[in-house]
Amino acid sequence: MIQKLKIMENKSENIIRLYTNKKKTVFMLIGSLLFVAGGIFFVMHAESFDREPLITRMIGILCILFFGLAAIVSVRYLISSRLLLEITDQGLHIGDIHKTFIGWQDISGFKEIAIYSTPIIVILIKNSKAVIDDEPNMIKKKMMQFNMNYGSPYNLSSGNMHIRHKELFRLLNENLMKYSNNNM
C-alpha cells in the first residue's frame, strides 16, 4: 500500500518523503478558476443582481484576487512535486518552503481532530510554550498560539498530500514508537 500511495522511502537512510497530490491539486485549480470566472462575471454584470452594484463588484474583485492566488499556487504545485513532509529517524521535517523540524524526543504523541469535517493530525509536543517563545517570526508565532486551541502549536492535514489521513496517522505513530526511544 505504501508504494501505491507514492510515498518515497529510502530504506538505507530510513527516510519517508510525502509529496503533493497532483489529482487533488488539479481539482483545486479547476475550482479556483471557476470562482475567478464567477468573480469576473460579478464585476462585468454587477447591475444584473438585486443588490448594490458596488458591493457586487467588490465581491467579484475579492473572488478574483483570492481564487486567482489559489490558482497560481495550484499551478506551482502542478509544475513541480513539492515535498510536504519528511519522516526520518531524527524526527519530522514539515513544510515545502519554510521547513520546520520537530525531533522525536520532543513529540509526546499524535491526536486526530476534525475542523469543519476536515481531518487534522495534531502533533503533541512536550514543551509547547518554549517552542512558541523561541519562534522569531511574529506571524508564525501568532499561528502557533492559535493552534494551541487544538492542544499543540503544530498540526498536519493530509489534504494535499499523496496519502490518506488514516494511513498518515498510522505512519506517524509507528515511527514515533520506533524512534522515540532511540533519540533519548
N, C-alpha and C positions, 0 to 999 in steps of 0.2 A: 504494500500500500504506500510506503514511503516513496518508491520510485514513481508510482502513478501520480503522486501529488507534486512531482518535480522538485523535491527537496534535494538539494545538492549536498551530499555527505562525503566528506573526505575521511575515510576510516583511519588513515595513518596519523592524522592530526586531531581526530575527534572533533571535527567542526561540522555543524549543520547550518546551512545557509537557506534562508527563506526569501524568495523574491516576489515582486509584484505579480498579480494575476492578470494576464493580458485580456482574458474574456471579460472580467469584471470592469476592467479599465475601458474596454470598448463600449460597454453599456453605459458607463459614466460619461463618456464622450458624447454618445448619442443623446442621452438625456440632457446634458448641458447645452448641446447645440439646439435641441428643441426649445429649451427655455430661452435661449438667446433669440431664436426666431420669434417666440412669443413676445419677448421684450421689444423687438423691432416693430412687431405689429402694434403693440400698445403705443409706441412713440409715433408711428405714422398715422394711426387711425384713432387717436385719443378722443376725438369728438363723437365717435360712434358708440361710446359707452355712456351709461346714465350718470356716472359721477363727474366731478370736475375734471376737465381735460388736463389741467396742470398736474393733478395728483396721478392721473393715469399715465402721463408722460414720465413722471418721477419714478413710478413703479416699473415702467418699461426700462428706464435707464439703469435702475438698480439691478434688474434682471440681466441686462446686457453685461454690466460690469462684473457682477458676482459669478454668473454662469459662464461668462467669457473667460474669466480667470480659471474656473474649474476645467473648461475645455483645454486651455493652454497646459495646465498641469497634467491632464489626461494624455495629451499628445506627447509631452515629455516622458511620461511613464511608458507609452507605447513604443517610442523610439528606442529607448534603452531599458533593459531589465534592471530595476533598482533593487538593491539588497536592503531589505527592511529589518531583518532580524538574523543575527548570527549567534548560534549557541555553541560555546566552546567548553573545554574542561575548566576554564578560569571563570566563566560567567556569561552574561548576556550583553551583546552589543546591539543596541536598539537605534533605529533611525536610518535614513538614507543620506541626508546631507550633514546634519549635526548629530553625530553619534553620541550615545550615552552608554557608558559601561557600568554594569552592576555585577559585582563579584558574587559568586555563590555563597561566600561566607557572610554576605550582607543580606541575603534573602532568607526569610523565615518561612515562606510558603506562597501559594497562589490561591486566589478565590475567584469564583465566577459571579458576575452580576449582569444584569440587563438594564440598559438605558434606552427607553423607548423601543423595546424589543430587540435592540442590537446587543448581542452578547459581547461582553468585555471581560478580559482577564486582568485582575488586579494583582500586581506584584507586591507582596507584603515584604517590607524590608525592616530590619531591626532597629534602625535609628533614623526615622523619617525627619525629625526636627533638625538634626545635624546636616542631613543631605540638603534640605531646603535652605538652611542658613548658609551653607557653603556655595550655593548657586550664585554666580556673579551676574548672570543675565536676568534683569528685572522682569521681563515678560515671562520667561521660562519659570522664574520663581513664583510669580502670581498663578501660573497654570498649575504648578506643583501644589501650591496652597489650596487651589480649588479642588484638585484631585484628592486631597485629604478628606473631602466629604465622603469618598468611597473607601477610605482606610489606608491609602498609600499615595505618595507623590507620583508613582509610575503605574501605568496600565497599558494593555495591549488589546488591539482589536484585529481579528483575522480577516476583517472585511476586505482588504485589498491584497492580502497575502494569498499565495498559492497553496493554501492548506485550510481544512475545515477547522472550526472552532474547537470541537471536542478533541480532535487529533492534536492540535496545538497545546491544549491544556494537558493532555496525557504526556506529550513530549517534554513539556516544561517540568512536570512533576517527576518524570523518570530521571531527567538529567539532574534535578535538584537532589534527589535521593542518591544518585550515583556520585555526584561531585561535591556535595556539601561537606561530607566527612573528610574528603581528600584535601580540602583547602583550609583546614583549621590549624 
